Amino acid sequence: MRSRLTTIKPFFLGLALCTLFAASSSVARADEVTIAGYTNGCIGAGCTPSANSGYQTASNAILLYNNASFSGTTTGGSLALNGAGVNGSQNVNNLGSFTRSNPPVNPTGLQFSLLVTFTAPAGLTGGSSQSFQTLLTATLSTAGGSNPWVFNFDNTPQLFTFSFTDAQGRHDGSFFFSVNDVSLGPNSTVPITGQITQASETDPTPEPRTLLLLGTGLVGVAGGARHRRRASRKERSL
């Protein structure tokens, strides 16, 4: 009976330690999130831009859009996408740029569509490995002439969630993304800016198989210690 109890003890010790480890691993610690992607745009009511990570422009007689790529890691859960606007090349770390001339027309009501494609983090929208896209439409509200043109976007933050599994285990997280309105003066180039807020990613949760291996290892360690104690007692009795 004593032999059976000493055999069972290491098993339950390993099981208890394994359970304690799993419980402590389930406590989420928020990490910063690396976010990357690119934008595309088109001008006109009802248009839909095509996703293209390379350099892309859209224009009409009075307005020019240059697209952008962006990449960065949040600090304190936030990341500003507000790089300087450039004309003639792909923008970096903003959402693209507008360039306008000074036409003697009133463009009020002109519509612009912005397609934002996220390529990181992995596993956006419930574990899909595909990139995630969101389409935003701005309407130009202004007087004509030399007055600034104001592009009104929906500034409501959009929630994105993600989940993926790698060698360390499963990662879960989320962030909010929003776009700012744009004021564009005559004969100027300005960026379209936005921001990531409230971003967080939990530490990986170990897979069940990993926990099982850990428990088995702990049982083995406990059994080895018991064997050494027995051998030590035998040596002292000689």
N, C-alpha and C positions, 0 to 999 in steps of 0.2 A: 504493500500500500504506500509506504514511504517513497519507494522508487517511482511509482506512478505520479505522486504529488510533485516530486522534484522534476519530473519530465514536463508536467503541465505548467509549472511555474514560469519557465522561460518563455513558453508560448504566450501566456497571458501578459507577461511583462512586455514582450515585443508588440503585442496587439495594443496594449495601453499606450506605449510610446508612439506607435504608429498613428493612433487616434489623436493623441495630443499634437503630433506634428501636422496632421491634416487640418485640425481645428485652427492651429496658429497660421497655417498657410491660407486659410479662407478669409483672414482679415485683410481687406484690400488696402494697399498703399498706393496712392496716386503718383504716377510718374508723368514726366513731360511727354509730349506726342510730336513725332516728326511728320510733317504734312507737306505734300508736294502735288503739283498738277499744272494745268495750263488752261488758257481761255481762248475762245473764239467769238466773233461777233458778226452781226449783219444789220443792215439799215433798211427799214421799211416795215410797214404794218404786216404782221402775220408771218414774217420770215423766220426761218430756223437755221442757225449756222451749223455747219458740219464740223465734227470734232477733228482737229488736226494739231498735233503737237509741234509742228514746224511753224515757220513764220507765215502769218496770214494777215491780210488787210481786208477792209471793207470800206467802200466810199460811195459818195454821190457828188453832186456838183458843189456842195458846200461843207461837207464833213468827211473826215478820214479817220478810220479806226485801225490801230496796230495792236495785234494780240500780245499775249504775255505768257511766260512760264514762271512758276514760283516754287520755292522749296525752303523749309526752315523748321526749326524745333521750337516749340513753345517755351516761354519763360513765365513761371507762375501761372500756367494754363492759358497764356495769351500769345498771339503772334500777329503783328501788324503787317499787312500786305500793302505797303505804301511807298514802294520804290519810285524814283523819279520817272516821269513820263518822257518817252523818246519817240521821235518820228523817223521812219526809214529803216527800222530794225525791230526785232522782237524785244518787247519790254521784259524786265526782270523784277521779280518779287513785287508786282502789283497785278492788276486785273486787265491791263491793257491801257491804251492812251487814246485820247481824242485830239485831233488837230482841226482847227477851223480857219477859214479865211474871213473876210469881212463883207459878205454879200449884202446887197440892199434888198433883202427879202425877209419875210417873217416866217421862220420855220416852226412856229408853235404847233404842237401836235405830232411832230416827227417822232417816229418810234425806232428804238434800237433794242436788239435782243442780244443778251450776253450768255454764252454757254460756258459754264465752269466745270472742268473735268478734274476730279481728284484721282491721283494715281497712288497716293499713300496717305494714311496708313493702309495696310492690307486688310482685307476682310470687311470693307464697308458694306452697309446694308445687309446685316445678318449673315456674314460669313462668306459672301461671294468674293472670289479673287478678281473680279472685274472692276474696272474703275467706275466711279460714281459720278453722275452728271446732274447739274441743276441748271435750269433755264430761267433767266431773269429778264424782264422787259422794262425799259425806261421810256418815259414819254417826255419830250422836250416842252417845257413850259417857260415862256419868256416873251418879251417884246422883241421886235426885229431891230435892225440897225446895229449900232455898236454896243448895245446892252449885253451883259453876260447871258449865255444860254445855260439854263439849269436843267440837267437830266435828272428826273425824279425816279429813283428805284424804290422798290419795296424794301425798306430797311429792317424788316422783322428778322431777327436771328433765326436761322434754320438749324435744327438739331440733326446731327449725323452720329450714328453709332457704328461700331466695328467690333469684330471678333475674329481671331485667327489663332492657329495652333502651330507652334514650332518646336524645336528640340527642348526648350525650357518648359513647355506646357501651353496652356490656353491663356490668351490675352484678351481682355475686354476693355472697351473704352468708349468715349464719346467726346464731341466738341460742338460748339455753335459757330456758324459762319454767317456773316452779314456783309452787305455792300453799302457804301456811302453814296449820297447824291453827288453829282459833279457840276461844278460851275465853270463854264468855259468862255473866256473872254475872246475878243477878236484877235486874229493873227497869233494864236498861241497854241501850245501843246500842253495838256495836263493829263495826269494819270487817273485811271479809275481805281479807287482804293477800297479796301475792305479789311476785315479782321477776323481772327479766330479767337474765341473766348471760351472759358470754362472747360478747357481741354484736360482730359485725364485718361490714364491707362493703368489698370491694376497690374500688380505683380503676377507672373504666371502661376496658375493653379496646377500642381502636379497631377499627372494622369493617374488613374486608379492602378495601372500596372506598376508605375513607379512606387506608389505607396505600398503595394504588395511586396515588391522586391525589398523595400526598406524594412518592412516588418519581418520578412524572412531573414534578412541580414541581422536584425536585432536579436531574433531568436537564436541564430547561430552564435552570436557573440555571447549571449547569456549562457548557452549550453557549453561553450568553450570555457567560460569562467568557472562553471560548476565542475567541469572535468578537472581543471587545474586545482581546485580546492580539494577534491577527492584525492588526487595524487599527492598533494602536500600533506594531507592527514595520514596517508599510508606511510610516507617517508618518516614522519615523526614517530609513528608507532613502532618502526623497526629498531 
